[in-house]
Amino acid sequence: MNAVTVRTGDTAVEPDRVHRHAIFRMGFGVAGCLIVGDGLGWTLPFLAPILALTLLANTNRSPRPLQGFAIFLVIVISTIVVSAVANLLADNPVAFSLIVSLMIFLSFVAHWQGAPPIVTLLTQLAVISVPLFAIVSPEAATAFSYLLWEGAFVAVIVVWIAFALFPIPGDRQAAPPRARLDRAAAMRRAAADTLVLLPMLIWHWAHVPDNVSFYTLFVAILLLREQTETQRDQVADLHVRAALLGGLVAVAVSLVVISNDTFLLFAAVVMAACLWFAAEVCKGGWHGAVMLMAFTTFLIVFGLGLSEFVSTADYLTTRLGRLFFAILYVVAAMSLVGGLGRPSKSS
């Protein structure tokens, strides 16, 4: 069969080749970050893969050196600012909650108005995580900040390598436009997102947080960041199904890896899983959006198993149960406040 070509600038491009390169960039880039994170013994090895996935899913171009530096600078500044606020207001929980709520609200406003997804995600990660680990100890918050910096650095480097290995043929394609809300609609949506997230934050602050606390909050953030274009009930159903698929694949991959703990098997299984998810995501449309959520859930749940080698029973019950409870909470809460935060998008 003769390949159909399209023309980008002055270069003839085969659509099939563009599609293949997109799959390989995403699959190898995300798997590479996960393998590096596990090899370095990171407590949260899924951070770099999800940051790389966010970059690769939202751009058709390799980040320029200045953009890569800006991404790293954003997370450094965010963690420093949030750490300073946490230390200054450690004895005033009401004021601290208000400041954190404002930070979350502003980050969602920026996100819904079309700010770079990687920038808003890094900011939100700092806002939800640094105070959480600061409750355990200042040292834990500092250690997590360093881990987040390392994750951002590795993600940018691996994304550069992925674009170098699998470039876009005729690299003059514009990045796909992101749907965005006008200021009033973005503020309504951000207020709804903040109202959903804040009770989860306060509950985890009031109890002794652990690594799973961060995972559940991270899942909540990712769900809230999803753009919705259908009825809320349908969206909720899609989110639950996507999370369930990602979780089940993560459990299956974890059991295979644990059964024969060798690096080659680990790398091969992780690469195969990431390439499969990437192929589904790159199909685009609502299927691609749902599979992107499933891919993200896979990384989080699989990372949960890597960071702490717990028993299979505990892994499949208590910890995964908390993750899915968080998903159900966000879906239910968004259905309650959806009238506030789900206006129609502006063009």
BELPE-V461614 format. One line per field, one symbol per residue. psi: psi as a letter, one per 40 degrees, with the letter a starting at -180 (. if undefined). A space follows every 10 residues. Layout:
psi: ???
This chain:
psi: hhhhiihhbe hhhhdddddd dddddddddd ddddddddde fidgeedddd ddddddeeie ihhidddddd dddddddddd ddddddddfd egdddddddd dddddddddd deeeihdddd dddddddddd ddddddiddd dddddddddd dddddddddd dddddgihhg gehiihihhi iidddddddd dddddddddd ddddddihia dddddddddd ddddehhhea iddddddddd dddddddddd dddddddddg gidddddddd dddddddddd deeaaddddd dddddddddd dddddddhgi iddddecddd dddddddddd ddddddeddd efiiii.
